[in-house]
Amino acid sequence: MRSPFETAERQAFRESVRSFVEQEVTPFVDDWDEAGSIPPELHEKAGALGVFGFAVPEELGGIGFDDVFMRRIWGEELARCGAGGVGAALGARSISIDPIVKHADPSIRDRVVPEVVSGRKCCSLGITEPSGGSDVANLKTKAVRDGEGWRLSGSKTFITGGMTSDYFVVGARTGGAGPAGVSLFFVEWGAEGFTRTELDKKMGWWCSDQATLYFDDVYVPQTNMIGPENLGFMAIMQNFNLERVALIAGCLGACQTLYDDAVSWARERETFGKPLIKHQVIRHKLVDMSMRVDALDGYLNQVCWLINEGESPVAEISKAKVFATKALEFCASEAMQILGGAGYLRGNRVERIYREVKVMAIGGGSEEIMRDLAARQMGL
Ligand SMILES: Cc1cc2nc3c(=O)[nH]c(=O)nc-3n(C[C@H](O)[C@H](O)[C@H](O)COP(=O)(O)OP(=O)(O)OC[C@H]3O[C@@H](n4cnc5c(N)ncnc54)[C@H](O)[C@@H]3O)c2cc1C
């Protein structure tokens, strides 16, 4: 849809991202997904586009400004490749870099940020634990003071990029029970007592890895604490806002892809003597999909605009994420139905996106948790 928010600068950015995705990503996603990984050089190619450098100062390798609409464009256009695992594999660093840029000790920030933003190194966010991911305030990984530093013990799971990342932003309990006892730490792969194993076969996102991380009395110096002691919960929640915007944008790009593929198929395929698209039932399905794409597009614009204005629209982000995953569920189901048996075969975008609906509805805050959060923010 034409939009007043799509300025000439953003349009140019969209075109460069779109051509990157069309040339460097989409033709290869079937092979990458079957192989279970993306090529390491893709990280640096994406880094060269500047897409990891939002809100990162130029002296740290970033682009020196933030624009949530551009973040959205990157997420949306990348999702058009039809394999969410690519966005997950590349995006792990985007959901973990902000706390390092904003709150890490300069000795860590100045060394690590340029490597991550350029795509040379990966960084992951470690919040979810084997005992649960929704109740972040109750996380159990412990950090205990040891001289000038801390010793971490516990475990994280479902950590995207966890098998390949060099750097980790980890939530751990430094104080009493609840949100006021949580701090964030920077942990490097290679630290003594830090091990990891890959999660078993998954329903989707095949070309990204997810790991369980084990911290067995891992020592980190005081400088590795990110932000003030016991104020990590707030930083985790703020970080979630942009992660969720990226997930909403990913849902929008996937919905558009489902619509495009369903329209192409419906034009090509004939049943009962005419193209599928000439059957009213099919046309209605396509309109119902398109209506959700338009509504999600407008909703996301509103959310991006509020964040660009300096607001923290937690209720709107939460509601938009539920709206996005429900739209994706609907579009995936209808596109699959329109493709019929052809959609059920491995190696097409509709089949893959259909398998990837649930990770969007669970990861980064599930639909239930998003509704709960929205309700609290709305004073219900
Ligand atoms: C592919 C993938 C990649 C991921 N990547 C990362 C990552 O990089 N870093 C990271 O930290 N985490 C990651 N996660 C974890 C993800 O954030 C969690 O799965 C999510 O937060 C839900 O936590 P859980 O799976 O432990 O479910 P639980 O918290 O155990 O909840 C189980 C179910 O119960 C529902 N539920 C829980 N509490 C309530 C309630 N009060 N009322 C109603 N319903 C409730 C939940 O919505 C959910 O549907 C990833 C997950 C997946 C699947």
The ligand as an SDF file (V2000), in Angstrom:
LIG
                    3D

 53 58  0  0  0  0  0  0  0  0999 V2000
   12.8950  -21.4770   17.4430 C   0  0  0  0  0  0  0  0  0  0  0  0
   12.9580  -20.6930   18.7250 C   0  0  0  0  0  0  0  0  0  0  0  0
   13.9550  -19.7270   18.9010 C   0  0  0  0  0  0  0  0  0  0  0  0
   14.0830  -19.0480   20.1240 C   0  0  0  0  0  0  0  0  0  0  0  0
   15.1260  -18.1540   20.3120 N   0  0  0  0  0  0  0  0  0  0  0  0
   15.3450  -17.6200   21.5520 C   0  0  0  0  0  0  0  0  0  0  0  0
   16.5020  -16.8140   21.8240 C   0  0  0  0  0  0  0  0  0  0  0  0
   17.3080  -16.5190   20.9430 O   0  0  0  0  0  0  0  0  0  0  0  0
   16.6980  -16.3650   23.1040 N   0  0  0  0  0  0  0  0  0  0  0  0
   15.8360  -16.6570   24.1220 C   0  0  0  0  0  0  0  0  0  0  0  0
   16.0830  -16.2380   25.2410 O   0  0  0  0  0  0  0  0  0  0  0  0
   14.7150  -17.4090   23.8870 N   0  0  0  0  0  0  0  0  0  0  0  0
   14.4670  -17.9100   22.6480 C   0  0  0  0  0  0  0  0  0  0  0  0
   13.3420  -18.6780   22.4040 N   0  0  0  0  0  0  0  0  0  0  0  0
   12.4630  -18.9930   23.5120 C   0  0  0  0  0  0  0  0  0  0  0  0
   11.1050  -18.3090   23.4480 C   0  0  0  0  0  0  0  0  0  0  0  0
   11.2390  -16.9510   23.7330 O   0  0  0  0  0  0  0  0  0  0  0  0
   10.2050  -19.0680   24.4480 C   0  0  0  0  0  0  0  0  0  0  0  0
    9.9140  -20.3180   23.8600 O   0  0  0  0  0  0  0  0  0  0  0  0
    8.9310  -18.3120   24.7710 C   0  0  0  0  0  0  0  0  0  0  0  0
    9.2300  -17.1570   25.5070 O   0  0  0  0  0  0  0  0  0  0  0  0
    7.9600  -19.1870   25.5880 C   0  0  0  0  0  0  0  0  0  0  0  0
    8.6250  -19.8010   26.6490 O   0  0  0  0  0  0  0  0  0  0  0  0
    8.4870  -21.3810   26.8680 P   0  0  0  0  0  0  0  0  0  0  0  0
    8.7000  -22.0580   25.5750 O   0  0  0  0  0  0  0  0  0  0  0  0
    9.4080  -21.7680   27.9880 O   0  0  0  0  0  0  0  0  0  0  0  0
    7.0110  -21.6180   27.2730 O   0  0  0  0  0  0  0  0  0  0  0  0
    6.3720  -21.5040   28.7540 P   0  0  0  0  0  0  0  0  0  0  0  0
    6.7850  -20.2260   29.3700 O   0  0  0  0  0  0  0  0  0  0  0  0
    6.6490  -22.7560   29.5000 O   0  0  0  0  0  0  0  0  0  0  0  0
    4.8370  -21.4480   28.3900 O   0  0  0  0  0  0  0  0  0  0  0  0
    4.1780  -22.5650   27.7760 C   0  0  0  0  0  0  0  0  0  0  0  0
    2.8520  -22.1030   27.1850 C   0  0  0  0  0  0  0  0  0  0  0  0
    2.0310  -21.6250   28.2460 O   0  0  0  0  0  0  0  0  0  0  0  0
    1.6150  -20.2960   27.9750 C   0  0  0  0  0  0  0  0  0  0  0  0
    1.6120  -19.5500   29.2280 N   0  0  0  0  0  0  0  0  0  0  0  0
    2.6560  -19.3370   30.0770 C   0  0  0  0  0  0  0  0  0  0  0  0
    2.2520  -18.5810   31.1180 N   0  0  0  0  0  0  0  0  0  0  0  0
    0.9410  -18.2980   30.9190 C   0  0  0  0  0  0  0  0  0  0  0  0
   -0.0330  -17.5400   31.6220 C   0  0  0  0  0  0  0  0  0  0  0  0
    0.2720  -16.8780   32.7380 N   0  0  0  0  0  0  0  0  0  0  0  0
   -1.2930  -17.4870   31.1090 N   0  0  0  0  0  0  0  0  0  0  0  0
   -1.6190  -18.1390   29.9760 C   0  0  0  0  0  0  0  0  0  0  0  0
   -0.7350  -18.8660   29.2510 N   0  0  0  0  0  0  0  0  0  0  0  0
    0.5280  -18.9300   29.7190 C   0  0  0  0  0  0  0  0  0  0  0  0
    2.6450  -19.7270   27.0230 C   0  0  0  0  0  0  0  0  0  0  0  0
    2.0890  -18.7000   26.2500 O   0  0  0  0  0  0  0  0  0  0  0  0
    2.9860  -20.9410   26.1980 C   0  0  0  0  0  0  0  0  0  0  0  0
    2.0270  -21.0540   25.1640 O   0  0  0  0  0  0  0  0  0  0  0  0
   13.1700  -19.3160   21.1610 C   0  0  0  0  0  0  0  0  0  0  0  0
   12.1250  -20.2410   20.9690 C   0  0  0  0  0  0  0  0  0  0  0  0
   12.0280  -20.9330   19.7800 C   0  0  0  0  0  0  0  0  0  0  0  0
   10.9130  -21.9410   19.6370 C   0  0  0  0  0  0  0  0  0  0  0  0
  1  2  1  0
  2  3  1  0
  2 52  2  0
  3  4  2  0
  4  5  1  0
  4 50  1  0
  5  6  2  0
  6  7  1  0
  6 13  1  0
  7  8  2  0
  7  9  1  0
  9 10  1  0
 10 11  2  0
 10 12  1  0
 12 13  2  0
 13 14  1  0
 14 15  1  0
 14 50  1  0
 15 16  1  0
 16 17  1  0
 16 18  1  0
 18 19  1  0
 18 20  1  0
 20 21  1  0
 20 22  1  0
 22 23  1  0
 23 24  1  0
 24 25  2  0
 24 26  1  0
 24 27  1  0
 27 28  1  0
 28 29  2  0
 28 30  1  0
 28 31  1  0
 31 32  1  0
 32 33  1  0
 33 34  1  0
 33 48  1  0
 34 35  1  0
 35 36  1  0
 35 46  1  0
 36 37  1  0
 36 45  1  0
 37 38  2  0
 38 39  1  0
 39 40  1  0
 39 45  2  0
 40 41  1  0
 40 42  2  0
 42 43  1  0
 43 44  2  0
 44 45  1  0
 46 47  1  0
 46 48  1  0
 48 49  1  0
 50 51  2  0
 51 52  1  0
 52 53  1  0
M  END
$$$$
